[in-house]
Amino acid sequence: MATPTPPRTRLQLLAAVVALEAASGMPFGVVNDLVPVWLKVNGVDTAAIGAMTLVGLPWTLKALWAPAVDRVGTYKSWIAAGLCGAASAVVLLPLLGPTPALLIPALLALAIASATQDVAIDGWLVSAVPADEQGRVTGVRVAAYRGAMALAGGGAVVIGDKLDWRWAFGAVAILILAVLPVVARLPAVPRAPPTPAADWLTLLRDWAAQPGTLVLFAFVLLYKLGDSAMAPMVKLFLVDTGLSPTEVGLLSTTAGAVLVAVGAIVGGDVLSRIGMARGVLLLGSLQALSNLGYAAAATSGTRWAAYLASFGESLTAGLGTAALLALAMRAATGPQAATRFAILTGIVGLTRTLAGSISGVAVARIGYAEWFLVTFLLALPALALVPRVSQRPVAAAS
C-alpha cells in the first residue's frame, strides 16, 4: 500500500501545481482570447482573426522537441527559460500594434516558449506527483490552467478596455514572471539515466505500437473537435451580440473561471466514482451539449441567452478537460512520460489549431448560429470511440 501524502506536503504540492498551471494557461489566454478581442475592437476582419489561430501550431508540434526536454538539462531550467521567453513576447505584442502581419512572428515566439515550458511542467508533475494524489491534482491542474487562461484572456481585456491595451499585456507579463520564485523552490525530480538515441526511440515506438494506441490517438484528436471549432468565435460572438469588452472579460474572470474550476473538480470526482469509460462518455456528452447553448443564443440574439451559454460552456469545459487530461495521464504512464504526454496533448493542439483556423471563414459564410450547430455535430464522433479507448491496456511499455 502506498504511503499517504502528509497534509503539509500535499498543500505544498498543490500550491506548486497551481503556480505552474497558471504559468501554462496565461500565454494561451493571450493568444486565444486577449489578442482576438484586441484585434476585433481595432477593426480587424473576423476571418483574419480566425486564421491567426494557426500561430498555435507550436502547442501542437511540441512533441518534436519534447525529447530534448526529457534528455537535456533539468525541468526547472526549461520552465524558467520558457517563462522569460513568454513574458518577453507578451510585452512586445502591443508595441507592434494590431496588425496581424506584424504580430505573427511575436505570437509564434510566445507559443514556442510556452509550449516548451508546458513539456517541462508536465515532465516535472508526472515525476513529482505521488500515485495517491493524481486524481486530486488532475482537477486542480485543469482549474488552475483555465483560471489563468481566463485571467489573461478576460481580466486583461477589462484592463485594456478601461485603461490601455499596453497595460493589459504588461500585467500578464508580470504575472508570468511572478512564477519564477516558485520554480526556483521546486524540488528536483529523478531523471532517467542517459540512453542511446536509438534505444530511446525504440522504447517510444513500442509504446505507440501497443494495442489500441491508434484508436487512442484518434479519440484524443476528435474529443475536443467541437469545442475547438467553436472557441475562437465565442468572444467575438459576445461582442457582436452587444456585450462590451468589459462584460466579455468579466464573464471569463468571475463566473466563468469559477464554473471551470467547479467543472474540473467535479469531473475528476465523477471519473473516480463511475470509472474512466463511463465518466469520459458522460462528461464529453455534456461538453458537446454546451455548443447547442451558443447556437440557441445566436438564434435568439438576446443578452441573457448569451450569458447563459457562456456559463454552460465554462462549466462543461472544466468537465471535459478533466476527463481528457485524466485519460492522457493514464496513457502516458511509464518511461518518457513527458514526451508521451506531449504527443497526446500535441494531438489535442492540432485539433484546436486546424479547427479554429477555419472558424472565422465559416462564421462569415454561414453565421454564428449555424456554425455553433455544426460544432456540436463535430463533437459526436469521439463519443463513439469511448468503448474502444476504454479497452486499451493501462500499463505502458517499459
C-alpha positions as CSV (number, residue, x, y, z in Angstrom):
1,M,0.0,0.0,0.0
2,A,1.3,3.5,-0.9
3,T,2.2,5.8,2.0
4,P,-0.4,8.6,2.1
5,T,1.0,12.0,1.3
6,P,1.4,14.2,4.5
7,P,-1.1,17.1,4.6
8,R,1.6,19.8,4.6
9,T,3.4,18.1,1.7
10,R,0.1,17.9,-0.1
11,L,-0.6,21.6,0.3
12,Q,2.9,22.5,-0.9
13,L,2.4,20.2,-3.9
14,L,-1.0,21.7,-4.8
15,A,0.4,25.2,-4.4
16,A,3.2,24.4,-6.9
17,V,0.7,22.8,-9.3
18,V,-1.5,26.0,-9.2
19,A,1.5,28.2,-9.9
20,L,2.9,26.0,-12.7
21,E,-0.5,25.6,-14.4
22,A,-1.1,29.4,-14.1
23,A,2.2,29.9,-16.0
24,S,1.0,27.4,-18.6
25,G,-2.5,28.9,-19.0
26,M,-1.7,32.6,-19.3
27,P,0.1,32.5,-22.6
28,F,-2.7,30.5,-24.2
29,G,-5.2,33.0,-22.8
30,V,-3.3,35.8,-24.5
31,V,-3.3,34.0,-27.9
32,N,-6.8,32.6,-27.7
33,D,-8.7,35.4,-26.1
34,L,-6.9,38.7,-25.4
35,V,-5.3,39.2,-28.9
36,P,-8.6,38.3,-30.8
37,V,-10.7,40.8,-28.8
38,W,-8.0,43.4,-29.1
39,L,-7.9,43.0,-32.8
40,K,-11.7,42.9,-33.1
41,V,-12.0,46.2,-31.2
42,N,-9.5,47.7,-33.5
43,G,-11.5,46.7,-36.6
44,V,-9.5,43.7,-37.9
45,D,-11.6,41.3,-40.1
46,T,-13.1,38.3,-38.3
47,A,-11.8,35.9,-41.0
48,A,-8.3,37.2,-40.4
49,I,-8.6,36.8,-36.7
50,G,-9.8,33.2,-37.1
51,A,-6.9,32.3,-39.4
52,M,-4.4,33.6,-36.8
53,T,-5.3,30.6,-34.7
54,L,-2.6,28.9,-36.8
55,V,0.1,30.6,-34.6
56,G,-0.9,28.0,-32.0
57,L,0.9,25.2,-34.0
58,P,3.9,25.1,-31.6
59,W,1.5,23.7,-28.9
60,T,0.6,21.0,-31.4
61,L,4.2,20.3,-32.5
62,K,5.8,20.4,-29.1
63,A,6.3,16.6,-29.1
64,L,9.0,17.2,-31.8
65,W,11.4,18.8,-29.2
66,A,10.0,17.1,-26.1
67,P,12.8,14.5,-26.2
68,A,15.3,17.3,-25.7
69,V,13.4,18.5,-22.6
70,D,13.4,14.9,-21.3
71,R,17.1,14.3,-22.0
72,V,18.9,17.6,-21.6
73,G,19.2,19.9,-18.6
74,T,16.6,19.9,-15.9
75,Y,12.8,20.5,-16.0
76,K,13.3,23.6,-13.7
77,S,15.7,25.2,-16.1
78,W,13.4,24.6,-19.1
79,I,10.4,26.0,-17.2
80,A,12.3,29.2,-16.2
81,A,13.5,29.8,-19.7
82,G,10.0,29.4,-21.0
83,L,8.6,31.9,-18.5
84,C,11.2,34.5,-19.5
85,G,10.6,34.0,-23.2
86,A,6.8,34.1,-22.9
87,A,6.8,37.3,-20.8
88,S,9.1,39.0,-23.3
89,A,6.9,38.1,-26.2
90,V,3.7,39.3,-24.4
91,V,5.3,42.7,-23.7
92,L,6.3,43.1,-27.4
93,L,2.8,42.5,-28.8
94,P,1.2,45.9,-28.1
95,L,4.3,47.7,-29.3
96,L,3.8,46.1,-32.7
97,G,0.2,47.3,-32.9
98,P,-3.0,45.5,-34.0
99,T,-1.6,44.4,-37.4
100,P,-1.8,40.6,-38.0
101,A,1.3,40.5,-40.3
102,L,3.5,42.2,-37.7
103,L,2.1,40.2,-34.8
104,I,2.5,36.7,-36.2
105,P,6.3,36.3,-35.5
106,A,5.9,37.5,-31.9
107,L,2.9,35.2,-31.4
108,L,4.8,32.3,-32.7
109,A,7.7,33.1,-30.3
110,L,5.2,33.2,-27.5
111,A,3.7,29.9,-28.5
112,I,7.1,28.2,-28.8
113,A,8.3,29.4,-25.4
114,S,5.0,28.4,-23.8
115,A,4.9,25.0,-25.4
116,T,8.4,24.2,-24.4
117,Q,7.6,25.3,-20.8
118,D,4.5,23.1,-20.9
119,V,6.5,20.0,-21.8
120,A,8.8,20.6,-18.8
121,I,5.9,21.3,-16.5
122,D,4.3,18.0,-17.5
123,G,7.5,16.1,-17.0
124,W,8.0,17.6,-13.6
125,L,4.4,16.8,-12.5
126,V,4.4,13.2,-13.8
127,S,7.7,12.6,-11.9
128,A,6.8,14.5,-8.7
129,V,3.1,13.7,-8.1
130,P,2.5,10.5,-6.0
131,A,0.0,8.0,-7.2
132,D,-2.4,8.8,-4.4
133,E,-2.5,12.4,-5.4
134,Q,-3.0,12.1,-9.2
135,G,-6.8,12.3,-9.1
136,R,-6.8,15.4,-6.9
137,V,-4.0,17.0,-8.9
138,T,-5.9,16.5,-12.2
139,G,-8.8,18.6,-11.1
140,V,-6.5,21.3,-9.6
141,R,-4.4,21.4,-12.8
142,V,-7.5,22.0,-15.0
143,A,-9.0,24.5,-12.7
144,A,-5.7,26.5,-12.3
145,Y,-4.9,26.4,-16.1
146,R,-8.4,27.5,-17.1
147,G,-8.5,30.1,-14.3
148,A,-5.2,31.6,-15.5
149,M,-6.3,31.4,-19.1
150,A,-9.4,33.4,-18.1
151,L,-7.4,35.9,-16.2
152,A,-5.1,36.6,-19.1
153,G,-7.8,36.5,-21.7
154,G,-10.7,38.0,-19.7
155,G,-9.2,40.1,-16.9
156,A,-6.7,41.6,-19.3
157,V,-9.5,42.5,-21.7
158,V,-11.1,44.5,-18.9
159,I,-7.9,46.4,-18.2
160,G,-7.4,47.1,-21.9
161,D,-11.0,48.3,-22.3
162,K,-10.9,50.6,-19.2
163,L,-7.3,51.7,-19.2
164,D,-4.9,50.9,-22.1
165,W,-4.1,47.7,-24.0
166,R,-0.4,48.1,-23.2
167,W,-1.2,47.9,-19.5
168,A,-3.3,44.8,-20.2
169,F,-0.4,43.0,-21.9
170,G,2.1,44.3,-19.3
171,A,0.0,42.9,-16.4
172,V,0.0,39.5,-18.0
173,A,3.8,39.5,-18.5
174,I,4.3,40.5,-14.8
175,L,2.1,37.6,-13.7
176,I,4.0,35.2,-15.8
177,L,7.3,36.3,-14.3
178,A,5.9,36.1,-10.8
179,V,6.0,32.3,-11.1
180,L,9.8,32.3,-11.3
181,P,10.4,32.2,-7.5
182,V,8.1,29.2,-7.3
183,V,10.1,27.4,-10.0
184,A,13.3,28.1,-8.1
185,R,12.0,26.3,-5.0
186,L,10.7,23.3,-6.8
187,P,12.4,20.1,-5.6
188,A,14.5,18.2,-8.1
189,V,12.9,15.1,-9.5
190,P,14.7,11.9,-10.6
191,R,15.7,11.8,-14.3
192,A,16.2,8.7,-16.3
193,P,19.8,7.8,-17.0
194,P,21.0,8.8,-20.5
195,T,20.3,6.2,-23.1
196,P,21.4,5.9,-26.8
197,A,19.0,7.8,-29.1
198,A,18.2,4.6,-31.0
199,D,17.2,2.7,-27.8
200,W,15.2,5.7,-26.6
201,L,13.3,5.9,-29.9
202,T,12.7,2.1,-29.8
203,L,11.1,2.4,-26.4
204,L,8.8,5.2,-27.6
205,R,7.9,3.2,-30.7
206,D,7.0,0.2,-28.5
207,W,4.6,2.4,-26.6
208,A,3.0,3.7,-29.8
209,A,2.6,0.1,-31.1
210,Q,0.6,-1.1,-28.1
211,P,-2.9,-2.4,-28.9
212,G,-5.4,0.3,-29.1
213,T,-3.0,3.2,-29.3
214,L,-4.1,4.3,-32.8
215,V,-7.7,4.4,-31.5
216,L,-6.5,6.4,-28.5
217,F,-4.8,8.9,-30.9
218,A,-8.0,9.2,-33.0
219,F,-10.0,9.8,-29.8
220,V,-7.7,12.5,-28.5
221,L,-7.8,14.2,-31.9
222,L,-11.6,14.2,-32.0
223,Y,-12.6,14.7,-28.3
224,K,-12.2,18.5,-28.4
225,L,-13.0,19.0,-32.1
226,G,-16.4,20.7,-31.5
227,D,-15.1,22.7,-28.6
228,S,-12.0,23.8,-30.5
229,A,-14.0,24.8,-33.6
230,M,-16.3,27.0,-31.5
231,A,-13.8,28.6,-29.1
232,P,-12.2,31.2,-31.3
233,M,-15.6,32.7,-32.2
234,V,-17.2,32.7,-28.7
235,K,-15.8,36.1,-27.6
236,L,-16.3,37.6,-31.0
237,F,-19.9,36.5,-30.9
238,L,-20.4,38.0,-27.5
239,V,-19.0,41.3,-28.7
240,D,-21.3,41.2,-31.8
241,T,-24.3,40.4,-29.5
242,G,-23.7,43.8,-27.9
243,L,-21.6,42.9,-24.8
244,S,-18.8,45.4,-24.1
245,P,-15.2,44.2,-23.8
246,T,-15.5,44.7,-20.1
247,E,-18.6,42.4,-19.9
248,V,-16.8,39.8,-22.0
249,G,-13.8,39.9,-19.8
250,L,-15.8,39.6,-16.6
251,L,-17.7,36.6,-17.9
252,S,-14.3,34.8,-18.1
253,T,-12.7,36.0,-14.9
254,T,-15.7,35.8,-12.5
255,A,-18.5,33.3,-13.0
256,G,-16.7,31.7,-15.9
257,A,-13.5,31.0,-14.0
258,V,-15.4,29.7,-11.0
259,L,-17.5,27.4,-13.2
260,V,-14.5,26.0,-15.0
261,A,-12.8,25.2,-11.6
262,V,-16.0,23.6,-10.3
263,G,-16.4,21.6,-13.5
264,A,-12.8,20.3,-13.3
265,I,-13.0,19.3,-9.7
266,V,-16.5,17.7,-10.2
267,G,-15.2,15.9,-13.4
268,G,-12.3,14.4,-11.5
269,D,-14.6,13.1,-8.8
270,V,-17.1,11.7,-11.4
271,L,-14.2,9.8,-13.0
272,S,-13.2,8.3,-9.7
273,R,-16.7,7.3,-8.9
274,I,-18.1,5.8,-12.1
275,G,-14.9,4.8,-13.9
276,M,-12.9,6.2,-16.8
277,A,-15.0,4.9,-19.7
278,R,-18.4,5.9,-18.4
279,G,-17.0,9.2,-17.0
280,V,-15.4,10.2,-20.2
281,L,-18.6,9.4,-22.2
282,L,-20.8,11.4,-19.7
283,L,-18.5,14.4,-19.4
284,G,-17.9,14.5,-23.2
285,S,-21.6,14.5,-23.9
286,L,-22.2,17.4,-21.6
287,Q,-19.3,19.2,-23.2
288,A,-20.9,18.8,-26.6
289,L,-24.3,20.0,-25.5
290,S,-22.9,23.3,-24.4
291,N,-22.3,24.2,-28.1
292,L,-26.1,24.0,-28.6
293,G,-26.4,26.6,-25.9
294,Y,-24.4,29.1,-28.1
295,A,-26.5,28.1,-31.2
296,A,-29.6,28.9,-29.2
297,A,-28.1,32.2,-28.0
298,A,-27.1,33.2,-31.6
299,T,-30.6,32.4,-32.8
300,S,-32.4,34.4,-30.1
301,G,-29.8,37.3,-30.2
302,T,-30.6,38.2,-26.6
303,R,-28.0,39.2,-23.9
304,W,-29.4,36.8,-21.3
305,A,-29.1,33.9,-23.6
306,A,-25.5,34.8,-24.4
307,Y,-24.8,34.9,-20.6
308,L,-26.4,31.5,-20.0
309,A,-24.5,30.0,-22.9
310,S,-21.2,31.3,-21.5
311,F,-22.0,29.9,-18.1
312,G,-22.8,26.5,-19.5
313,E,-19.7,26.4,-21.7
314,S,-17.4,27.3,-18.8
315,L,-18.8,24.5,-16.6
316,T,-18.7,21.8,-19.3
317,A,-15.3,22.9,-20.4
318,G,-14.0,22.0,-17.0
319,L,-15.8,18.7,-17.1
320,G,-14.5,17.7,-20.5
321,T,-10.9,18.9,-20.0
322,A,-10.6,17.0,-16.7
323,A,-11.7,13.8,-18.4
324,L,-9.3,14.2,-21.3
325,L,-6.4,15.1,-19.0
326,A,-7.0,12.1,-16.8
327,L,-7.1,9.8,-19.8
328,A,-3.9,11.3,-21.2
329,M,-2.1,10.9,-17.8
330,R,-3.1,7.3,-17.6
331,A,-2.0,6.6,-21.1
332,A,1.4,8.4,-20.7
333,T,2.4,6.5,-17.5
334,G,5.8,5.0,-17.6
335,P,9.2,5.9,-19.0
336,Q,9.4,9.0,-21.3
337,A,6.2,10.4,-19.6
338,A,6.8,14.0,-20.7
339,T,7.3,13.0,-24.3
340,R,4.3,10.7,-24.3
341,F,2.1,13.4,-22.7
342,A,3.4,15.9,-25.2
343,I,2.4,13.7,-28.0
344,L,-1.1,13.3,-26.7
345,T,-1.6,17.0,-25.9
346,G,0.0,17.9,-29.2
347,I,-2.7,16.0,-30.9
348,V,-5.3,18.0,-29.0
349,G,-3.5,21.1,-30.1
350,L,-3.7,20.0,-33.7
351,T,-7.5,19.8,-33.4
352,R,-7.6,23.3,-31.8
353,T,-5.3,24.9,-34.4
354,L,-6.8,23.5,-37.5
355,A,-10.5,23.7,-36.4
356,G,-10.0,27.2,-35.1
357,S,-8.3,28.4,-38.2
358,I,-11.4,27.9,-40.4
359,S,-13.9,29.2,-37.8
360,G,-13.8,32.8,-38.8
361,V,-14.4,32.0,-42.5
362,A,-17.2,29.6,-41.6
363,V,-19.0,32.2,-39.4
364,A,-18.5,34.8,-42.2
365,R,-20.3,32.5,-44.7
366,I,-23.0,30.7,-42.7
367,G,-23.4,32.8,-39.5
368,Y,-22.8,32.2,-35.8
369,A,-25.9,30.0,-35.1
370,E,-25.3,27.6,-38.0
371,W,-21.6,27.3,-37.1
372,F,-22.3,26.6,-33.5
373,L,-24.7,23.8,-34.5
374,V,-22.0,22.4,-36.8
375,T,-19.5,22.4,-33.9
376,F,-22.0,20.3,-31.9
377,L,-22.1,17.7,-34.6
378,L,-18.3,17.7,-34.8
379,A,-18.2,16.7,-31.2
380,L,-20.1,13.4,-31.7
381,P,-17.6,11.1,-33.5
382,A,-15.3,11.0,-30.5
383,L,-18.0,9.7,-28.2
384,A,-18.5,6.7,-30.4
385,L,-14.8,5.7,-29.8
386,V,-15.1,5.7,-26.0
387,P,-15.8,1.9,-25.6
388,R,-12.8,1.1,-27.7
389,V,-10.5,3.5,-25.9
390,S,-11.5,2.1,-22.6
391,Q,-10.3,-1.4,-23.7
392,R,-6.7,-0.2,-24.2
393,P,-4.3,-1.7,-21.7
394,V,-3.4,0.7,-18.8
395,A,0.1,-0.5,-18.4
396,A,2.7,1.3,-20.6
397,A,5.5,-0.3,-22.4
398,S,8.7,-0.3,-20.4
